[in-house]
Structure formats: structure tokens, C-alpha cells
Amino acid sequence: MQAPAASNTPAAEADTRSRILAAAQRLFRKRGYHATGLNDVLDLAQAPKGSLYHHFPGGKEAIGVCVVQDITQGLLGLLAQSRARSTATLLAQVGEQLATTMQRTDFEICTLFAAFAAERKTSPQLGLALAEAYKALACAIQGHLQHDGMAVRTAQDTAWAITALLEGGSLLSQAQQNADVFRLTVKHAVRLCKPELQGKRVK
């Protein structure tokens, strides 16, 4: 299939970049990072070859970094947009949204970050982006916990425990092809949000 003619307008440039990222994420989910070639990404995105290095000078690693950042921003957006009055309610709501997404994508999205983590030695920038993504998610959860009244250090430790629970639950759900496994980990994550169970409230 022949790629459409390139355009130099800002809107066209942004559209090309978005198509490349969307195509890359889809292929990374289906094939894994290592097995996805740049030509495959360009074919699926229907983008001219020169556009890839124009938008992503670092090649596939740079695309992977942007995919991680896009997914992370989406997750942070879910946490920020909710009007839940407590972190427990927030996690329950967002957890159900993620469980539904897992089912809709045939669980392909569950192992995307894990696939990136496996490439840390050969793609250090991708590994760094992944580490920053987990940190950003944990920090966002920590902020909600502190708003609930949890002490800073306790909120920090609890946020990382919750992040680990949710990530582990997503991997197990993919292995079992069952979103209820993830829903179970969400329930345990919600229990960790109780300040009275984790330590004293901030005075």
C-alpha cells in the first residue's frame, strides 16, 4: 500500500506523528517491542519513511519512550479527572475502567510495560521512561493519600505498594485471560487506602 503524500502543515505533521505512535502501540501490544520493525510501524501508520526520523530521531527507542509517556498521561488523566472524595473510591472507579479496557483489548495492553521493562539493557532510554512512568503514577496516588490525611512517609510506601499491586494484577489477568483477577487486586489496593490501618493522620 502506498503511503499518502506528505504535507508540511502543522496539522498534517501532528497527524502523522499521532498515526505513528498509535500504530507502534498497537504493534507493541500484539507482537512485543523486540519483534516490531520500523517498516511495520510505517506501513500500519501509512506514513512516509522520512517522517519517522523527522518526528523520532532516536528511532524505535524514541517511539517506545513516547508510547510510555502517552499511556502514563492517560492513566494520570484518569486519576486527575475523577471527582471521587477518597483515594479508595478513586481506585475502585479507575480500577473498573482499566478492567473494562483489558477485556476490550483482549488483555494485550496488560503486558505492554512488562515488555518494555525486558528491553531495559538494550534500550536504556526506554527503561528510564518506564521507571519515570511508575514514579509518576506512585506520586499521583501518594498525593491523593496525603489529601485523605495519611502521613507523608506512609502515603509514599502505600502508593508504591498499590502501584505494584495493580501492575502485578494486570500481568496475572493477562496470563489467566480474566479481568476478575485484576479486580481482586484493586480490592486489596483499596484496603490499603484506609489511613486508620496505615498509621496516624497528619495533624
C-alpha positions as CSV (number, residue, x, y, z in Angstrom):
1,M,0.0,0.0,0.0
2,Q,1.4,3.4,-1.0
3,A,1.8,6.0,1.7
4,P,-0.2,9.2,1.3
5,A,1.7,12.3,0.1
6,A,3.4,14.2,2.9
7,S,2.2,17.6,3.9
8,N,4.2,20.3,5.7
9,T,1.3,21.9,7.5
10,P,1.5,21.7,11.3
11,A,-1.8,19.9,11.5
12,A,-0.6,17.3,9.0
13,E,2.7,16.9,10.8
14,A,0.9,16.3,14.1
15,D,-1.5,13.8,12.5
16,T,1.5,11.9,11.0
17,R,3.2,11.7,14.4
18,S,-0.1,10.6,16.1
19,R,-0.6,7.8,13.5
20,I,3.0,6.5,14.0
21,L,2.5,6.4,17.8
22,A,-0.9,4.7,17.5
23,A,0.5,2.2,15.1
24,A,3.5,1.5,17.2
25,Q,1.5,1.0,20.4
26,R,-0.8,-1.4,18.6
27,L,2.1,-3.5,17.2
28,F,4.0,-3.4,20.5
29,R,0.9,-4.8,22.2
30,K,0.4,-7.6,19.6
31,R,4.0,-8.5,18.8
32,G,6.1,-7.1,21.6
33,Y,8.7,-4.4,21.4
34,H,11.6,-6.5,20.1
35,A,9.6,-8.2,17.3
36,T,8.2,-4.9,15.9
37,G,10.0,-3.4,13.0
38,L,10.0,0.2,11.9
39,N,8.8,-0.7,8.4
40,D,5.8,-2.4,10.0
41,V,5.0,0.7,12.0
42,L,5.2,2.9,8.9
43,D,3.0,0.5,6.9
44,L,0.3,0.4,9.5
45,A,0.5,4.2,10.0
46,Q,0.5,4.8,6.3
47,A,3.3,7.3,6.8
48,P,6.3,8.2,4.6
49,K,9.6,6.8,5.7
50,G,11.2,10.1,6.2
51,S,8.5,11.2,8.6
52,L,9.6,8.6,11.2
53,Y,13.1,10.0,11.8
54,H,11.7,13.6,11.4
55,H,9.4,13.0,14.4
56,F,11.5,10.4,16.2
57,P,15.2,10.9,15.6
58,G,16.0,8.2,18.1
59,G,14.2,5.6,16.0
60,K,12.2,2.8,17.6
61,E,13.5,3.5,21.1
62,A,12.3,7.1,20.9
63,I,8.9,5.9,19.7
64,G,8.7,3.5,22.6
65,V,9.5,6.3,25.0
66,C,6.7,8.4,23.6
67,V,4.3,5.4,23.8
68,V,5.2,5.0,27.5
69,Q,4.6,8.7,28.1
70,D,1.3,8.8,26.3
71,I,0.0,5.8,28.3
72,T,1.2,7.3,31.5
73,Q,-0.5,10.6,30.7
74,G,-3.7,8.7,30.0
75,L,-3.5,7.0,33.4
76,L,-2.7,10.2,35.2
77,G,-5.6,11.8,33.5
78,L,-8.0,9.1,34.8
79,L,-6.7,9.8,38.3
80,A,-7.0,13.6,38.0
81,Q,-10.4,13.7,36.3
82,S,-12.3,11.7,38.9
83,R,-14.4,13.5,41.4
84,A,-14.1,10.8,44.0
85,R,-13.9,12.1,47.5
86,S,-11.4,9.5,48.7
87,T,-8.5,7.6,47.3
88,A,-10.3,4.3,48.0
89,T,-13.2,5.4,45.8
90,L,-10.9,6.7,43.2
91,L,-9.0,3.5,42.8
92,A,-12.2,1.5,42.7
93,Q,-13.6,3.6,39.9
94,V,-10.3,3.8,37.9
95,G,-9.7,0.1,38.5
96,E,-13.0,-0.8,36.9
97,Q,-12.3,1.4,33.9
98,L,-9.0,-0.4,33.5
99,A,-10.5,-3.8,33.9
100,T,-13.0,-3.0,31.1
101,T,-10.2,-1.7,28.9
102,M,-8.3,-5.0,29.5
103,Q,-11.3,-7.0,28.3
104,R,-11.9,-4.7,25.3
105,T,-8.3,-5.1,24.1
106,D,-8.2,-8.8,24.7
107,F,-5.7,-8.2,27.5
108,E,-3.0,-7.2,25.1
109,I,-2.4,-3.9,26.9
110,C,-1.7,-5.7,30.2
111,T,1.9,-6.8,29.4
112,L,3.0,-3.7,27.4
113,F,5.0,-2.1,30.2
114,A,6.5,-5.5,31.2
115,A,7.6,-6.0,27.5
116,F,9.3,-2.6,27.7
117,A,11.0,-3.5,31.0
118,A,12.6,-6.5,29.4
119,E,14.3,-4.2,27.0
120,R,16.0,-2.0,29.6
121,K,19.6,-3.2,28.9
122,T,19.4,-2.8,25.2
123,S,17.2,0.3,25.2
124,P,18.2,2.3,28.3
125,Q,16.1,5.4,27.4
126,L,13.0,3.2,27.2
127,G,13.8,1.7,30.6
128,L,14.3,5.2,32.1
129,A,11.0,6.3,30.7
130,L,9.3,3.3,32.2
131,A,10.9,4.0,35.6
132,E,9.7,7.6,35.4
133,A,6.2,6.4,34.5
134,Y,5.9,4.2,37.5
135,K,7.2,7.0,39.7
136,A,4.7,9.5,38.3
137,L,1.8,7.1,39.0
138,A,3.0,6.4,42.5
139,C,3.4,10.1,43.2
140,A,-0.1,10.8,42.0
141,I,-1.5,8.1,44.2
142,Q,0.6,9.4,47.1
143,G,-0.8,12.9,46.7
144,H,-4.4,11.5,47.0
145,L,-3.5,9.5,50.1
146,Q,-2.0,12.6,51.7
147,H,-5.1,14.6,50.9
148,D,-7.0,11.9,52.7
149,G,-4.9,12.6,55.8
150,M,-2.2,9.9,55.6
151,A,1.3,10.7,56.8
152,V,3.8,11.5,54.1
153,R,6.1,8.5,54.5
154,T,3.2,6.1,55.0
155,A,1.5,7.5,51.9
156,Q,4.7,7.1,49.9
157,D,5.2,3.5,50.9
158,T,1.5,2.7,50.4
159,A,1.4,4.4,46.9
160,W,4.3,2.2,45.8
161,A,2.6,-0.9,47.2
162,I,-0.6,0.0,45.3
163,T,1.3,0.6,42.1
164,A,3.0,-2.8,42.4
165,L,-0.4,-4.5,43.2
166,L,-2.1,-3.0,40.1
167,E,0.8,-3.8,37.8
168,G,1.1,-7.4,39.1
169,G,-2.7,-7.8,38.9
170,S,-2.7,-6.7,35.2
171,L,0.0,-9.3,34.4
172,L,-1.9,-12.1,36.1
173,S,-5.1,-11.1,34.4
174,Q,-3.4,-11.4,31.0
175,A,-2.0,-14.8,31.9
176,Q,-5.4,-16.0,33.1
177,Q,-7.4,-14.1,30.5
178,N,-9.6,-13.0,33.3
179,A,-10.2,-9.3,34.3
180,D,-11.6,-10.5,37.7
181,V,-8.0,-11.3,38.8
182,F,-7.2,-7.6,38.3
183,R,-10.5,-6.6,40.1
184,L,-9.3,-8.7,43.1
185,T,-6.0,-6.8,43.3
186,V,-7.9,-3.5,43.1
187,K,-10.0,-4.5,46.1
188,H,-6.8,-5.2,48.1
189,A,-5.3,-1.8,46.9
190,V,-8.5,-0.1,48.1
191,R,-8.0,-1.6,51.6
192,L,-4.5,-0.1,51.8
193,C,-6.0,3.4,51.4
194,K,-7.5,3.3,54.9
195,P,-5.4,5.8,56.9
196,E,-6.5,4.3,60.2
197,L,-5.0,1.0,59.1
198,Q,-1.7,2.5,57.8
199,G,-0.7,5.0,60.5
200,K,-1.7,8.2,62.2
201,R,-3.3,11.1,60.3
202,V,-1.3,14.2,59.8
203,K,-2.2,16.7,62.5
